[in-house]
């Protein structure tokens, strides 16, 4: 089971649009270099950026490939699947300026970023996914429309049946924050958890701002680190 594909899509699409504002963890600023200062110098943060970057590029490649076969797909019954995920495709299109332009034309991911992503375990990826889901519930419950968009993410990530059941269970029964925090044993993981959570929500709502403030204090994220997280996941 590779939950990293799902995490990458959730990051790149800002959890199917719950992050709402343009931009993504796959942008060129994040993919600068592991030797950079601050959060950009963290291998785990670079791994998240690479996952998002790869998810977006994979999406673009599929879009180009399907463009020449769209009519054939409609005749074989795949048109219904395409229409079901069209909302998610639109979300990816919204971040084309951040990724398709700047990142692809002027930035190439450092090979060390791919290595960092490869080293990340599925257990850690699942923890970050659970963090994103917990953040998404901060302003109440997920609407049916939001659940359908997240389901579209699983199509995008080519999730297996087991992965779909797992994510569905997590969405229906989100883990309490206190439970998730017991699995965070070092500051690097805390930063990754905060950054992933920040990418999953729109910080312009009062409930989400309150949640992010609570999360920052519980994780001992400094004000400087929080400001940089805002830059990476605007």
JOJOTA-V763091 format. One record per residue. N is the residue number from 1. RES is the residue in one letter. OMEGA is omega in degrees with one decimal (* if undefined). D_LAST is the distance of its C-alpha to the last C-alpha in whole Angstrom. Layout:
# JOJOTA-V763091
n: [N N]
res: [RES RES]
omega: [OMEGA OMEGA]
d_last: [D_LAST D_LAST]
This chain:
# JOJOTA-V763091
n: [1 2 3 4 5 6 7 8 9 10 11 12 13 14 15 16 17 18 19 20 21 22 23 24 25 26 27 28 29 30 31 32 33 34 35 36 37 38 39 40 41 42 43 44 45 46 47 48 49 50 51 52 53 54 55 56 57 58 59 60 61 62 63 64 65 66 67 68 69 70 71 72 73 74 75 76 77 78 79 80 81 82 83 84 85 86 87 88 89 90 91 92 93 94 95 96 97 98 99 100 101 102 103 104 105 106 107 108 109 110 111 112 113 114 115 116 117 118 119 120 121 122 123 124 125 126 127 128 129 130 131 132 133 134 135 136 137 138 139 140 141 142 143 144 145 146 147 148 149 150 151 152 153 154 155 156 157 158 159 160 161 162 163 164 165 166 167 168 169 170 171 172 173 174 175 176 177 178 179 180 181 182 183 184 185 186 187 188 189 190 191 192 193 194 195 196 197 198 199 200 201 202 203 204 205 206 207 208 209 210 211 212 213 214 215 216 217 218 219 220 221 222 223 224 225 226 227 228 229 230 231 232 233 234]
res: [X X X X X X X X X X X X X X X X X X X X X X X X X X X X X X X X X X X X X X X X X X X X X X X X X X X X X X X X X X X X X X X X X X X X X X X X X X X X X X X X X X X X X X X X X X X X X X X X X X X X X X X X X X X X X X X X X X X X X X X X X X X X X X X X X X X X X X X X X X X X X X X X X X X X X X X X X X X X X X X X X X X X X X X X X X X X X X X X X X X X X X X X X X X X X X X X X X X X X X X X X X X X X X X X X X X X X X X X X X X X X X X X X X X X X X X X X X]
omega: [179.4 -179.4 -179.1 175.6 -179.2 178.4 179.7 179.6 179.6 178.5 -176.4 -177.9 -177.2 -179.6 177.3 172.1 178.4 175.0 170.6 -174.5 -178.6 179.0 -176.3 178.1 -179.8 -173.1 -173.0 -178.6 -178.3 -174.9 -175.6 -178.6 -178.7 179.4 -178.5 -179.1 176.0 -176.6 -179.5 178.5 -179.0 -179.3 -179.2 178.0 176.6 178.1 178.4 177.9 179.5 179.1 179.1 179.0 -179.0 179.1 180.0 -179.8 176.5 178.3 -179.6 179.8 178.4 178.8 179.0 -178.9 -177.4 -178.9 -178.3 -177.0 -175.4 -177.5 178.1 179.1 -179.2 -177.8 -179.3 173.7 -179.6 -179.9 -179.3 177.2 179.4 -179.2 -179.3 -177.8 -176.2 177.7 178.3 176.7 177.6 178.4 176.9 -180.0 -179.1 -180.0 -179.2 179.1 -177.3 -175.0 -173.9 180.0 -172.6 -172.7 -173.8 -175.0 -172.7 -176.6 172.3 -178.0 175.3 178.6 179.2 177.6 177.3 178.7 178.4 178.0 179.5 -177.6 -179.6 -178.2 175.6 177.6 178.6 177.4 179.1 177.1 -179.3 175.2 177.9 176.0 178.5 179.8 177.8 178.6 -179.2 179.1 -173.9 -178.2 178.2 -179.5 178.0 178.4 178.0 179.1 178.9 178.3 179.1 178.1 177.1 174.8 176.1 176.4 -179.9 172.9 -178.5 -178.7 -178.5 -177.2 176.0 178.6 179.1 179.0 178.4 178.6 -179.3 -178.2 177.2 178.5 -180.0 -179.8 -179.8 -177.0 -177.6 179.6 176.2 -179.4 -179.9 178.9 -179.3 -176.6 178.6 -179.7 -178.5 -171.3 178.6 -173.1 178.8 177.1 178.0 178.8 179.2 -179.6 179.7 -178.0 178.0 179.0 179.8 -179.4 -173.9 -173.9 172.9 -175.3 -178.6 178.3 -176.4 -178.4 -179.7 176.7 179.5 180.0 -178.6 176.6 176.8 -178.2 179.8 -179.8 -178.6 -178.2 -177.1 174.8 -179.2 177.9 178.5 178.5 178.5 178.4 179.0 175.9 176.8 179.1 -177.8 179.6 -173.0 *]
d_last: [30 27 24 22 22 21 18 17 17 15 12 12 13 10 13 15 13 12 8 9 7 7 6 8 9 12 11 13 12 12 15 17 20 21 22 19 19 17 14 15 18 18 20 19 15 16 18 15 14 17 17 14 16 19 18 17 20 22 21 22 25 26 26 28 30 31 31 34 35 34 37 39 36 37 41 40 38 35 33 33 30 29 28 27 24 24 21 19 20 18 15 15 17 14 12 15 14 11 14 17 17 16 16 19 21 21 19 21 20 22 25 24 21 23 26 23 22 26 26 24 26 26 26 23 21 23 22 18 19 20 18 15 18 19 15 16 19 18 18 22 23 21 23 25 23 20 23 24 20 20 24 23 20 24 25 23 23 27 27 31 33 32 28 28 30 29 25 27 29 25 24 27 28 24 25 25 23 26 27 24 24 27 26 24 26 25 22 20 20 19 16 15 16 13 10 12 12 9 8 11 10 9 9 11 14 16 17 14 13 17 16 13 16 19 17 16 20 21 20 21 17 17 16 15 14 11 10 10 8 5 5 6 4 0]
